[in-house]
Amino acid sequence: MKKEWPLWEVFVRSKNGLEHRHFGSLHAADADMALVNARDVYTRRSEGVSIWVVESKHIKASNPEHNGELFEPAQDKVYRHPTFYDLPDEIKHM
């Protein structure tokens, strides 16, 4: 029986960006191979400055059916919203 390589999720930070964005998925034998393959597949035009690869089995996602109970409690904590804070003009990208 042929063993299938694990699935890896690829996140790339572009030259203009401040955060990594999910670019896609690929199969690779290990993290090093996943990183090299991600570079070859997702940054062919030199648009990336950083790549993260994460084996898919290590990602835990919320269930959309439970959005109410997961996200509603944050609504009563208005102090967590950045609108309450005045930031100096020198602070960029906030």
C-alpha positions as CSV (number, residue, x, y, z in Angstrom):
1,M,0.0,0.0,0.0
2,K,1.4,3.4,-1.0
3,K,1.6,5.9,1.9
4,E,0.4,9.4,1.0
5,W,2.5,12.4,2.1
6,P,0.9,14.7,4.7
7,L,-1.0,17.8,3.7
8,W,0.6,21.1,4.6
9,E,-1.0,24.6,4.7
10,V,1.0,27.4,3.3
11,F,1.0,31.0,4.6
12,V,3.0,33.7,2.8
13,R,3.7,37.3,3.8
14,S,4.0,39.5,0.7
15,K,6.4,42.4,0.4
16,N,3.6,44.9,0.9
17,G,1.9,43.0,3.8
18,L,2.3,42.9,7.5
19,E,0.6,39.5,8.0
20,H,0.9,36.1,6.6
21,R,-2.1,35.0,4.4
22,H,-3.2,31.5,3.5
23,F,-2.1,30.8,0.0
24,G,-3.0,27.1,-0.4
25,S,-2.1,23.6,0.5
26,L,0.4,21.0,-0.7
27,H,1.6,17.5,0.0
28,A,5.2,17.0,1.2
29,A,7.2,14.3,3.1
30,D,8.4,16.8,5.8
31,A,8.5,20.4,6.8
32,D,11.7,21.2,4.9
33,M,10.3,19.8,1.7
34,A,7.0,21.6,2.3
35,L,8.9,24.9,2.6
36,V,10.9,24.4,-0.6
37,N,7.8,23.3,-2.5
38,A,5.7,26.2,-1.1
39,R,8.4,28.6,-2.3
40,D,8.4,27.1,-5.8
41,V,4.6,26.9,-6.1
42,Y,3.4,30.1,-4.3
43,T,6.2,32.6,-4.7
44,R,7.4,32.2,-8.3
45,R,7.2,35.9,-9.0
46,S,9.3,36.9,-5.9
47,E,6.2,38.4,-4.2
48,G,6.9,36.7,-0.8
49,V,9.3,37.7,2.0
50,S,8.3,35.0,4.5
51,I,6.7,31.6,4.3
52,W,5.1,29.5,7.0
53,V,4.1,25.8,6.5
54,V,2.0,24.0,9.0
55,E,0.9,20.4,8.8
56,S,-2.8,20.5,8.4
57,K,-3.5,18.0,11.2
58,H,-2.1,20.5,13.7
59,I,-4.6,23.2,12.8
60,K,-7.7,23.4,15.0
61,A,-10.6,25.4,13.5
62,S,-13.8,26.6,15.1
63,N,-17.1,25.0,14.1
64,P,-19.4,27.5,12.3
65,E,-22.4,25.9,14.0
66,H,-21.0,27.2,17.4
67,N,-20.3,30.7,16.3
68,G,-22.9,32.2,18.7
69,E,-21.4,30.7,21.9
70,L,-17.9,31.2,20.7
71,F,-18.0,34.9,19.6
72,E,-21.0,36.4,21.4
73,P,-19.2,36.7,24.8
74,A,-16.8,39.2,23.2
75,Q,-19.6,41.6,22.5
76,D,-20.0,42.6,26.1
77,K,-16.3,43.4,26.5
78,V,-16.2,46.7,24.7
79,Y,-12.9,47.6,26.3
80,R,-11.3,45.1,24.0
81,H,-12.3,47.1,20.9
82,P,-9.5,49.5,19.8
83,T,-11.9,52.4,19.4
84,F,-11.4,53.2,23.1
85,Y,-7.8,54.1,22.7
86,D,-6.1,57.2,21.2
87,L,-3.0,56.3,19.3
88,P,-0.2,58.7,18.6
89,D,0.2,59.7,15.0
90,E,3.7,58.1,15.0
91,I,2.2,54.6,15.4
92,K,1.7,53.1,11.9
93,H,-0.2,50.0,10.8
94,M,-2.6,49.7,13.7
